[in-house]
Amino acid sequence: MDKTKEIATKQGLNRLLLFTETGEGACNMACQYCFLGKAGSNQKMTVEILHKAIDFLNLYAVGQPSLHFFGTEPLKNWDLIVAAREYTNMMISLTTNGVALTKERIDWMDNNNVKVYILSLDGGEEHNANRILRNNTPSWEVVSKNAQLLLQSPKQRSWVTARGTWSGHDYDLVGRFGELEGLGFPSVQVVPDVTGSFERDKVKDAYLELGEYYAWGATPSKFVNDMVQRVMDEENAKQEGNKCGTGRGIWAVSPDGSLSLCQLYEESTVGKIGDIWNGITSEMPFAAISERVNTYHTDINPYPKPECEGCTAYKHCQGVGWCAGINRQVNGDELVAPDGYCEHLIGMVEACRIWADKQRGRLPKPRAGILGHLYGRG
Amino acid sequence: MKLRRGETKVGYLTGDGGTVERGVVLGMVQGKTLAEGKEIVSGYEKVTETVWIDKRGEPQAISHDPSVVSISIKPGNAEERQRELLDELKAGLEAISKDDASLDDIRRALAAQIAYSEFMELVND
């Protein structure tokens, strides 16, 4: 069998993450915490390379193929999104910062089945502190207005998630959720930027305030709800294992057509695996990175950091701290999660234990008899 | 690692678990009366001995019962060895990804890749 087909099948390739522009000036924003350096000469993907990437995916995808326009800011190269839809019927989605969203573009996406899956924005003052335009001006005003335009589309509203980034100098989670929900987002994820520092006690307090805000019930965040549910039945919760999955299912394509394990390795040669013309030409990253990160929290490598052994949140630790690439950027090793990750996780788990207790208190009291056993909590 | 069936022969098990070849037992009973022969043989258990070999043809296990249809073994300290090999492979990949990578770095990285592939082939065989 064709080597690329063999590897694509083994890794379950079904999606390409497209970087339509990279290097200096590739994004219309200059967010403080972006994991991309966006340095060096500017490169834009051509329509020919886009078509070749789609051909590559059609040839090697396992199951339903899909394209996700990811970086650096897809709407900056709108013509490529249109060109992709003209060339293929496969599912197309994107992650955007929302700056270049317009009513016309939203209408076009609605009519052409292009889905905005992720709109990155932080909410209010915190947004303006980190998410600034390239001319150094705050972006909340323009992005919040465009977000509301997007949410006027029933289609886009049904699948879009507001993704906020939470850096450790601000612990006002309630304010962040309030701002994003206030815009009308039904789904909100506030994801900690674990490259920075977090203090577990402050994290715990922030989640407890959030719990109180939502009356210890469900939030618009799957991330938070899932953790509360795990902790509700902590004894029977399974070890989280590795949730990173770099190299599995989704590969990143650069403007020059080169392929990387995922978006975190797009700017680094260490995770380059080949290109859309020749397929996989370097298998080494699949073993040295993908397989290696899969040894995390297994018999092979149960405690990547000495303090993992006695960690109160160990059972809920998501493998390499969500992201092997971030770990490498911070610590030089995919297996060593930044301290910020551990501090956030411990604070969150401790808060969710209290949250779960409060939630149990909201459930009906156990009832007597067989129905009590079936429907009560006895 | 799944072993392959190798040579099969008839042998005689001693009380302490050792095996005596058929030819040796035959020599012991040669020239003896039937009763004496039976007496000698009663100290042994006749078995069909099968040698199980790995993909390189090296013997890895022996069975004494024809009802054994397959044997799988796991190399000792497999997890520890896999971790070591993956760490070496990662170090090799990092080294060859640098602009100033030397021929020696490339050689070491390729050797690490081969060592890991061979080991996993052995484990998953």
Chai-1 contact restraints between the chains, C-beta under 6 A:
chainA,res_idxA,chainB,res_idxB,connection_type,confidence,min_distance_angstrom,max_distance_angstrom,comment,restraint_id
A,T269,B,S97,contact,1.0,0.0,6.0,A-B,restraint_1
A,V270,B,S97,contact,1.0,0.0,6.0,A-B,restraint_2
A,M284,B,L93,contact,1.0,0.0,6.0,A-B,restraint_3
A,M284,B,Q113,contact,1.0,0.0,6.0,A-B,restraint_4
A,A287,B,L89,contact,1.0,0.0,6.0,A-B,restraint_5
A,A287,B,Y116,contact,1.0,0.0,6.0,A-B,restraint_6
A,A288,B,L89,contact,1.0,0.0,6.0,A-B,restraint_7
A,A288,B,K90,contact,1.0,0.0,6.0,A-B,restraint_8
A,A288,B,L93,contact,1.0,0.0,6.0,A-B,restraint_9
A,R292,B,L86,contact,1.0,0.0,6.0,A-B,restraint_10
A,R292,B,K90,contact,1.0,0.0,6.0,A-B,restraint_11
A,D299,B,E79,contact,1.0,0.0,6.0,A-B,restraint_12
A,I300,B,E79,contact,1.0,0.0,6.0,A-B,restraint_13
A,I300,B,Q82,contact,1.0,0.0,6.0,A-B,restraint_14
A,I300,B,R83,contact,1.0,0.0,6.0,A-B,restraint_15
A,N301,B,R83,contact,1.0,0.0,6.0,A-B,restraint_16
